[in-house]
Amino acid sequence: MDDFTQKTAQFKDWLISNGVKINPKIEITDLRSQQQGRGVVALQNIAENEELFSIPLKCVLASTDTDKNSNFNQLAEKYELNDWSALIVRMMCSYKTSFWKPYFDLLPEKFNTPMFWDPEETEKLLKGSAVVSKIGREEADELFEQLRTGIFSSPELEHVPKEDLTNANFHRFGSLIMSYAFDLPAEVFVSESKSESKDTDEEDEDDDGFEEDLEGSEENIKAMVPLADLLNSHSRLHNARLCIPDDLDSNSPFNENAELQMIATKDIAQGEQVYNTYGAHPSGDLLRRYGYVESSEPSSGETKFEILEISLEMILNEAAAALKLPLTEIEKRVSNLEKYFDEVPPNFDITMQKEEEQTEAEIEFEPEMLILLYTLLHPSLDKKQFKLVCKQADRSQLDPSICKILEPVLESRRKEYGEIESNSESHLQVFTTKEDMCTQVRRSEVEVITRTLEVINKSVHNKKPKLN
């Protein structure tokens, strides 16, 4: 028995000995041949809404400590730890303890995400993509330094070996949270009124980089959920969901008998893999957070979701060229927006969604970008006119006049990506090598440009797109 198989067996024993109930129709499986590590596969046909497994809360490691004899929550408050930092600290202090060791032994120590790549190589591999600016290695190191000089130096943590509180461990557990943690409703651990939704999210979907990852949510608590986090994820193939049972006792600060349940959201055929979902994420975020990228073409009624980011700086430069005005005049027109907005965003998103059966993609523009473009063209809008522009922008309606700026912006944005080669493993459902993942990210973002130009040319110019 190799080390990989032995750790899997020890983890199964740990689950069963701690009250985790596993449906005999599923099995933890070695999927290394598919470049997916471990996963869960159906041994028999599974019906929609059938329970796959249930996990008692004592097996959930959260940013809030539910042990009545522990002073961790007071310590976290004393050192002003946010949800993210608190869970990192708990993991760094717990991973070698006898209770949690079989679980942490199963989790990866190395990650194939841009956080751990050579910065120069990353710049080349992700040429043109905004993912590079969201990696956040420097911000992460700054957070570690705050913890090192704060809570890690406190007398309350003197019992924790210093070799466990290293920068390397910090990045390991931070990456584990990024790629494995769930956001559970706070009332699971703290006495609050129940929320209407009983579903949980594998992480917060409102994500725009490392700093936003750290913010968390007041309504949710980050937590590591053994076995549930072993499911591989796919935004279009998912067939399971982690749920809180309706009988959760919210009148108690912590219900030791409560369980989380993984439920099949559709029929799962024998031999199929059980997938969870991280929610709708563009390829760049899948790479940055989880270290894989999904295949390009949706199938079986699936949806493709991608985002292209465009900088304010590029818009202003292209506007100056298109309108034949000095940049100072363009910047002056932008300043007029300050009476309506607290701050003009430094970047804007164009979102693409495409169903498998659709021949055309749905393109959605960030309202603030449309408002900006219209204001650059029409700087003398009165309040009434501006309200009409805002209404139109909220519906993502493309005013033909703004294409005078938008079209050259998209063409310039496309040039930033340069030439893009084909993936070497185009038949795979997911890509896991650096080169293939980065190629897929760039191809996906360029597709947003191409599809957006198609929308412009069809609705405004009624001609074939300039870019392919």
ABEGO torsion letter per residue (X at the ends): XBAAAAAAAAAAAAAAAAGBBBBAABBBBBAAAAGAEBBBBBABBBBBGBBABBBBAAABBBABBABAABAAAAAAAAAGBBAAAAAAAAAAAAAABAAAAAAAAABBABBBBAAABBAAAAAAAABGBAAAAAAGAAAAAAAAAAAAABAAABAAAAABBAAAABAAAAAAAAAAAAAABBBBBAAAABBBBBBABABBBABBABBAEAAAAAAEBAABBBBBBBGAAABBBBAAABABBBBBBAABBAABABBAABBBBBBBABBBBBGBBBBBBAEBBBAAAAAAAAGBBBBABBBGGBBBBBBBBBBAAAAAAAAAAAAGBBAAAAAAAAAAAAAABABBBABBBBBBBBBAABABBBBBBBAAAAAAAAAAABAABBAAAAAAAAAAAAAGBBBAAAAAAAAAAAAAAAAAAEBBBBBABAABABBABAAAAAAAAAAAAAAAAAAAAAAAAAAAAGBBBABX
